[in-house]
Amino acid sequence: MWPDGRHNKSPSRAVDLAPYPIDFQDIKRFEILGWFVKGLAKGLGIKVIWGGDWANFRDWGHFELVD
């Protein structure tokens, strides 16, 4: 939430992504995107958190850098 969210830092620590064309009901495409981004980040040695892994609230397009 503004102004404390990770999206609201400079530089930003979080980003929201969506597979194109965007269909927010197509969770499978968001899962594929999440797995891809996490795998790419791991290969580059970058630690990320994906909102699709959250238990209480799944934010399928959310990615953030781990401090």
Biopython code that builds the backbone (N, CA, C, O; Angstrom):
import numpy as np
from Bio.PDB.StructureBuilder import StructureBuilder

atoms = [
    (1, "MET", "N", (0.840, -1.187, 0.000)),
    (1, "MET", "CA", (0.000, 0.000, 0.000)),
    (1, "MET", "C", (0.881, 1.245, 0.000)),
    (1, "MET", "O", (1.944, 1.286, 0.620)),
    (2, "TRP", "N", (0.409, 2.240, -0.705)),
    (2, "TRP", "CA", (1.109, 3.518, -0.776)),
    (2, "TRP", "C", (1.202, 4.136, 0.593)),
    (2, "TRP", "O", (0.202, 4.107, 1.310)),
    (3, "PRO", "N", (2.295, 4.682, 1.010)),
    (3, "PRO", "CA", (3.565, 4.806, 0.294)),
    (3, "PRO", "C", (4.590, 3.744, 0.711)),
    (3, "PRO", "O", (5.773, 3.884, 0.402)),
    (4, "ASP", "N", (4.163, 2.706, 1.395)),
    (4, "ASP", "CA", (5.108, 1.759, 1.985)),
    (4, "ASP", "C", (5.385, 0.511, 1.148)),
    (4, "ASP", "O", (6.252, -0.282, 1.515)),
    (5, "GLY", "N", (4.682, 0.314, 0.046)),
    (5, "GLY", "CA", (4.870, -0.884, -0.762)),
    (5, "GLY", "C", (6.208, -0.915, -1.472)),
    (5, "GLY", "O", (6.827, 0.125, -1.698)),
    (6, "ARG", "N", (6.648, -2.098, -1.820)),
    (6, "ARG", "CA", (7.926, -2.246, -2.525)),
    (6, "ARG", "C", (7.894, -1.645, -3.925)),
    (6, "ARG", "O", (8.941, -1.338, -4.495)),
    (7, "HIS", "N", (6.688, -1.474, -4.485)),
    (7, "HIS", "CA", (6.567, -0.814, -5.782)),
    (7, "HIS", "C", (6.889, 0.669, -5.674)),
    (7, "HIS", "O", (7.223, 1.307, -6.672)),
    (8, "ASN", "N", (6.791, 1.223, -4.465)),
    (8, "ASN", "CA", (6.857, 2.666, -4.276)),
    (8, "ASN", "C", (8.216, 3.160, -3.807)),
    (8, "ASN", "O", (8.325, 4.284, -3.315)),
    (9, "LYS", "N", (9.238, 2.354, -3.948)),
    (9, "LYS", "CA", (10.587, 2.758, -3.572)),
    (9, "LYS", "C", (11.294, 3.287, -4.818)),
    (9, "LYS", "O", (10.844, 3.063, -5.942)),
    (10, "SER", "N", (12.375, 3.972, -4.611)),
    (10, "SER", "CA", (13.198, 4.422, -5.726)),
    (10, "SER", "C", (14.640, 4.067, -5.428)),
    (10, "SER", "O", (15.251, 4.685, -4.556)),
    (11, "PRO", "N", (15.200, 3.097, -6.120)),
    (11, "PRO", "CA", (14.593, 2.354, -7.218)),
    (11, "PRO", "C", (13.578, 1.348, -6.693)),
    (11, "PRO", "O", (13.659, 0.901, -5.549)),
    (12, "SER", "N", (12.639, 1.005, -7.533)),
    (12, "SER", "CA", (11.580, 0.069, -7.170)),
    (12, "SER", "C", (12.157, -1.307, -6.870)),
    (12, "SER", "O", (13.106, -1.741, -7.523)),
    (13, "ARG", "N", (11.591, -1.989, -5.893)),
    (13, "ARG", "CA", (12.022, -3.337, -5.520)),
    (13, "ARG", "C", (11.023, -4.383, -5.997)),
    (13, "ARG", "O", (11.209, -5.575, -5.748)),
    (14, "ALA", "N", (9.958, -3.949, -6.686)),
    (14, "ALA", "CA", (8.924, -4.883, -7.123)),
    (14, "ALA", "C", (8.342, -4.434, -8.458)),
    (14, "ALA", "O", (8.378, -3.257, -8.819)),
    (15, "VAL", "N", (7.803, -5.418, -9.175)),
    (15, "VAL", "CA", (7.171, -5.146, -10.461)),
    (15, "VAL", "C", (6.018, -6.127, -10.640)),
    (15, "VAL", "O", (6.051, -7.243, -10.122)),
    (16, "ASP", "N", (5.008, -5.701, -11.374)),
    (16, "ASP", "CA", (3.907, -6.587, -11.748)),
    (16, "ASP", "C", (4.020, -6.874, -13.243)),
    (16, "ASP", "O", (4.182, -5.961, -14.053)),
    (17, "LEU", "N", (3.933, -8.151, -13.594)),
    (17, "LEU", "CA", (4.003, -8.590, -14.987)),
    (17, "LEU", "C", (2.772, -9.420, -15.310)),
    (17, "LEU", "O", (2.166, -10.027, -14.427)),
    (18, "ALA", "N", (2.409, -9.439, -16.592)),
    (18, "ALA", "CA", (1.301, -10.276, -17.043)),
    (18, "ALA", "C", (1.634, -10.826, -18.421)),
    (18, "ALA", "O", (2.212, -10.122, -19.250)),
    (19, "PRO", "N", (1.270, -12.086, -18.671)),
    (19, "PRO", "CA", (1.476, -12.637, -20.003)),
    (19, "PRO", "C", (0.529, -11.967, -20.999)),
    (19, "PRO", "O", (-0.625, -11.683, -20.679)),
    (20, "TYR", "N", (1.024, -11.723, -22.189)),
    (20, "TYR", "CA", (0.229, -11.061, -23.232)),
    (20, "TYR", "C", (-0.284, -12.085, -24.223)),
    (20, "TYR", "O", (0.470, -12.986, -24.589)),
    (21, "PRO", "N", (-1.514, -11.997, -24.673)),
    (21, "PRO", "CA", (-2.532, -11.026, -24.273)),
    (21, "PRO", "C", (-3.025, -11.307, -22.857)),
    (21, "PRO", "O", (-3.100, -12.459, -22.430)),
    (22, "ILE", "N", (-3.351, -10.262, -22.153)),
    (22, "ILE", "CA", (-3.703, -10.381, -20.738)),
    (22, "ILE", "C", (-5.090, -10.986, -20.562)),
    (22, "ILE", "O", (-6.077, -10.507, -21.119)),
    (23, "ASP", "N", (-5.132, -12.047, -19.775)),
    (23, "ASP", "CA", (-6.394, -12.674, -19.367)),
    (23, "ASP", "C", (-6.212, -13.064, -17.904)),
    (23, "ASP", "O", (-5.600, -14.089, -17.603)),
    (24, "PHE", "N", (-6.738, -12.254, -17.006)),
    (24, "PHE", "CA", (-6.519, -12.475, -15.578)),
    (24, "PHE", "C", (-7.167, -13.759, -15.064)),
    (24, "PHE", "O", (-6.881, -14.189, -13.946)),
    (25, "GLN", "N", (-8.023, -14.366, -15.852)),
    (25, "GLN", "CA", (-8.645, -15.623, -15.448)),
    (25, "GLN", "C", (-7.798, -16.841, -15.832)),
    (25, "GLN", "O", (-8.042, -17.942, -15.339)),
    (26, "ASP", "N", (-6.812, -16.652, -16.700)),
    (26, "ASP", "CA", (-5.972, -17.749, -17.173)),
    (26, "ASP", "C", (-4.763, -17.913, -16.244)),
    (26, "ASP", "O", (-3.651, -17.496, -16.569)),
    (27, "ILE", "N", (-5.003, -18.519, -15.099)),
    (27, "ILE", "CA", (-3.981, -18.666, -14.058)),
    (27, "ILE", "C", (-2.809, -19.521, -14.551)),
    (27, "ILE", "O", (-1.670, -19.292, -14.146)),
    (28, "LYS", "N", (-3.070, -20.488, -15.406)),
    (28, "LYS", "CA", (-1.991, -21.353, -15.909)),
    (28, "LYS", "C", (-0.908, -20.535, -16.612)),
    (28, "LYS", "O", (0.279, -20.814, -16.443)),
    (29, "ARG", "N", (-1.294, -19.548, -17.385)),
    (29, "ARG", "CA", (-0.300, -18.706, -18.062)),
    (29, "ARG", "C", (0.489, -17.868, -17.061)),
    (29, "ARG", "O", (1.684, -17.645, -17.256)),
    (30, "PHE", "N", (-0.157, -17.400, -15.993)),
    (30, "PHE", "CA", (0.563, -16.671, -14.949)),
    (30, "PHE", "C", (1.542, -17.599, -14.227)),
    (30, "PHE", "O", (2.644, -17.183, -13.869)),
    (31, "GLU", "N", (1.139, -18.864, -14.012)),
    (31, "GLU", "CA", (2.041, -19.825, -13.379)),
    (31, "GLU", "C", (3.275, -20.073, -14.251)),
    (31, "GLU", "O", (4.396, -20.113, -13.744)),
    (32, "ILE", "N", (3.072, -20.237, -15.542)),
    (32, "ILE", "CA", (4.202, -20.455, -16.447)),
    (32, "ILE", "C", (5.135, -19.251, -16.419)),
    (32, "ILE", "O", (6.354, -19.414, -16.372)),
    (33, "LEU", "N", (4.580, -18.052, -16.447)),
    (33, "LEU", "CA", (5.391, -16.845, -16.362)),
    (33, "LEU", "C", (6.155, -16.800, -15.045)),
    (33, "LEU", "O", (7.340, -16.467, -15.025)),
    (34, "GLY", "N", (5.482, -17.135, -13.942)),
    (34, "GLY", "CA", (6.134, -17.123, -12.629)),
    (34, "GLY", "C", (7.287, -18.102, -12.559)),
    (34, "GLY", "O", (8.364, -17.765, -12.067)),
    (35, "TRP", "N", (7.067, -19.320, -13.052)),
    (35, "TRP", "CA", (8.138, -20.327, -13.037)),
    (35, "TRP", "C", (9.311, -19.877, -13.905)),
    (35, "TRP", "O", (10.471, -20.078, -13.546)),
    (36, "PHE", "N", (8.999, -19.264, -15.055)),
    (36, "PHE", "CA", (10.038, -18.794, -15.963)),
    (36, "PHE", "C", (10.890, -17.709, -15.297)),
    (36, "PHE", "O", (12.118, -17.786, -15.301)),
    (37, "VAL", "N", (10.223, -16.697, -14.725)),
    (37, "VAL", "CA", (10.947, -15.592, -14.093)),
    (37, "VAL", "C", (11.776, -16.098, -12.916)),
    (37, "VAL", "O", (12.933, -15.705, -12.760)),
    (38, "LYS", "N", (11.195, -16.966, -12.086)),
    (38, "LYS", "CA", (11.947, -17.500, -10.943)),
    (38, "LYS", "C", (13.155, -18.315, -11.406)),
    (38, "LYS", "O", (14.234, -18.199, -10.825)),
    (39, "GLY", "N", (12.988, -19.130, -12.436)),
    (39, "GLY", "CA", (14.095, -19.924, -12.945)),
    (39, "GLY", "C", (15.189, -19.064, -13.542)),
    (39, "GLY", "O", (16.372, -19.325, -13.325)),
    (40, "LEU", "N", (14.809, -18.046, -14.288)),
    (40, "LEU", "CA", (15.780, -17.130, -14.874)),
    (40, "LEU", "C", (16.537, -16.377, -13.777)),
    (40, "LEU", "O", (17.760, -16.248, -13.834)),
    (41, "ALA", "N", (15.805, -15.885, -12.785)),
    (41, "ALA", "CA", (16.444, -15.165, -11.680)),
    (41, "ALA", "C", (17.421, -16.076, -10.937)),
    (41, "ALA", "O", (18.529, -15.656, -10.602)),
    (42, "LYS", "N", (17.017, -17.312, -10.681)),
    (42, "LYS", "CA", (17.897, -18.252, -9.979)),
    (42, "LYS", "C", (19.177, -18.488, -10.781)),
    (42, "LYS", "O", (20.270, -18.517, -10.217)),
    (43, "GLY", "N", (19.040, -18.654, -12.083)),
    (43, "GLY", "CA", (20.204, -18.858, -12.932)),
    (43, "GLY", "C", (21.150, -17.670, -12.933)),
    (43, "GLY", "O", (22.351, -17.828, -13.153)),
    (44, "LEU", "N", (20.616, -16.485, -12.689)),
    (44, "LEU", "CA", (21.430, -15.272, -12.642)),
    (44, "LEU", "C", (21.898, -14.940, -11.232)),
    (44, "LEU", "O", (22.605, -13.954, -11.022)),
    (45, "GLY", "N", (21.499, -15.769, -10.259)),
    (45, "GLY", "CA", (21.894, -15.526, -8.874)),
    (45, "GLY", "C", (21.137, -14.379, -8.219)),
    (45, "GLY", "O", (21.640, -13.747, -7.290)),
    (46, "ILE", "N", (19.930, -14.111, -8.704)),
    (46, "ILE", "CA", (19.093, -13.033, -8.165)),
    (46, "ILE", "C", (17.968, -13.664, -7.365)),
    (46, "ILE", "O", (17.260, -14.534, -7.872)),
    (47, "LYS", "N", (17.796, -13.238, -6.128)),
    (47, "LYS", "CA", (16.734, -13.779, -5.285)),
    (47, "LYS", "C", (15.462, -12.954, -5.471)),
    (47, "LYS", "O", (15.464, -11.732, -5.320)),
    (48, "VAL", "N", (14.371, -13.660, -5.804)),
    (48, "VAL", "CA", (13.086, -12.992, -5.995)),
    (48, "VAL", "C", (11.999, -13.717, -5.215)),
    (48, "VAL", "O", (12.096, -14.909, -4.922)),
    (49, "ILE", "N", (10.971, -12.962, -4.894)),
    (49, "ILE", "CA", (9.746, -13.504, -4.306)),
    (49, "ILE", "C", (8.667, -13.339, -5.358)),
    (49, "ILE", "O", (8.544, -12.284, -5.980)),
    (50, "TRP", "N", (7.885, -14.392, -5.552)),
    (50, "TRP", "CA", (6.776, -14.351, -6.499)),
    (50, "TRP", "C", (5.465, -14.413, -5.729)),
    (50, "TRP", "O", (5.286, -15.264, -4.857)),
    (51, "GLY", "N", (4.555, -13.509, -6.056)),
    (51, "GLY", "CA", (3.255, -13.473, -5.397)),
    (51, "GLY", "C", (2.422, -14.726, -5.622)),
    (51, "GLY", "O", (1.484, -14.972, -4.864)),
    (52, "GLY", "N", (2.729, -15.520, -6.632)),
    (52, "GLY", "CA", (2.029, -16.766, -6.876)),
    (52, "GLY", "C", (2.350, -17.844, -5.854)),
    (52, "GLY", "O", (1.631, -18.838, -5.753)),
    (53, "ASP", "N", (3.430, -17.654, -5.091)),
    (53, "ASP", "CA", (3.814, -18.607, -4.047)),
    (53, "ASP", "C", (3.190, -18.290, -2.691)),
    (53, "ASP", "O", (3.285, -19.095, -1.765)),
    (54, "TRP", "N", (2.561, -17.142, -2.566)),
    (54, "TRP", "CA", (1.977, -16.762, -1.290)),
    (54, "TRP", "C", (0.781, -17.642, -0.963)),
    (54, "TRP", "O", (0.002, -17.989, -1.850)),
    (55, "ALA", "N", (0.634, -18.002, 0.295)),
    (55, "ALA", "CA", (-0.439, -18.903, 0.723)),
    (55, "ALA", "C", (-1.770, -18.174, 0.933)),
    (55, "ALA", "O", (-2.816, -18.690, 0.539)),
    (56, "ASN", "N", (-1.751, -17.006, 1.538)),
    (56, "ASN", "CA", (-2.997, -16.329, 1.920)),
    (56, "ASN", "C", (-3.634, -15.534, 0.790)),
    (56, "ASN", "O", (-4.858, -15.448, 0.695)),
    (57, "PHE", "N", (-2.815, -14.963, -0.051)),
    (57, "PHE", "CA", (-3.309, -14.143, -1.156)),
    (57, "PHE", "C", (-2.363, -14.314, -2.332)),
    (57, "PHE", "O", (-1.192, -13.946, -2.242)),
    (58, "ARG", "N", (-2.845, -14.857, -3.411)),
    (58, "ARG", "CA", (-1.986, -15.070, -4.587)),
    (58, "ARG", "C", (-2.045, -13.827, -5.477)),
    (58, "ARG", "O", (-3.094, -13.471, -6.012)),
    (59, "ASP", "N", (-0.902, -13.188, -5.616)),
    (59, "ASP", "CA", (-0.761, -12.024, -6.489)),
    (59, "ASP", "C", (0.047, -12.503, -7.690)),
    (59, "ASP", "O", (1.265, -12.328, -7.733)),
    (60, "TRP", "N", (-0.628, -13.103, -8.658)),
    (60, "TRP", "CA", (0.003, -13.866, -9.736)),
    (60, "TRP", "C", (1.029, -13.100, -10.537)),
    (60, "TRP", "O", (1.983, -13.702, -11.031)),
    (61, "GLY", "N", (0.873, -11.805, -10.685)),
    (61, "GLY", "CA", (1.801, -11.034, -11.501)),
    (61, "GLY", "C", (2.898, -10.323, -10.741)),
    (61, "GLY", "O", (3.697, -9.600, -11.337)),
    (62, "HIS", "N", (2.952, -10.517, -9.421)),
    (62, "HIS", "CA", (3.872, -9.756, -8.566)),
    (62, "HIS", "C", (5.213, -10.474, -8.399)),
    (62, "HIS", "O", (5.269, -11.667, -8.101)),
    (63, "PHE", "N", (6.289, -9.711, -8.600)),
    (63, "PHE", "CA", (7.659, -10.180, -8.361)),
    (63, "PHE", "C", (8.390, -9.092, -7.593)),
    (63, "PHE", "O", (8.232, -7.904, -7.876)),
    (64, "GLU", "N", (9.199, -9.511, -6.608)),
    (64, "GLU", "CA", (9.995, -8.523, -5.891)),
    (64, "GLU", "C", (11.370, -9.074, -5.560)),
    (64, "GLU", "O", (11.548, -10.275, -5.357)),
    (65, "LEU", "N", (12.329, -8.177, -5.510)),
    (65, "LEU", "CA", (13.691, -8.540, -5.148)),
    (65, "LEU", "C", (13.778, -8.769, -3.651)),
    (65, "LEU", "O", (13.140, -8.070, -2.863)),
    (66, "VAL", "N", (14.576, -9.757, -3.270)),
    (66, "VAL", "CA", (14.822, -10.046, -1.857)),
    (66, "VAL", "C", (16.048, -9.253, -1.435)),
    (66, "VAL", "O", (17.084, -9.292, -2.098)),
    (67, "ASP", "N", (15.921, -8.543, -0.338)),
    (67, "ASP", "CA", (17.060, -7.761, 0.179)),
    (67, "ASP", "C", (18.143, -8.650, 0.704)),
    (67, "ASP", "O", (19.169, -8.161, 1.175)),
]
sb = StructureBuilder()
sb.init_structure("model")
sb.init_model(0)
sb.init_chain("A")
sb.init_seg("    ")
for serial, (resi, resn, name, xyz) in enumerate(atoms, 1):
    if name == "N":
        sb.init_residue(resn, " ", resi, " ")
    sb.init_atom(name, np.array(xyz, "f"), 0.0, 1.0, " ", f" {name:<3s}", serial, name[0])
structure = sb.get_structure()
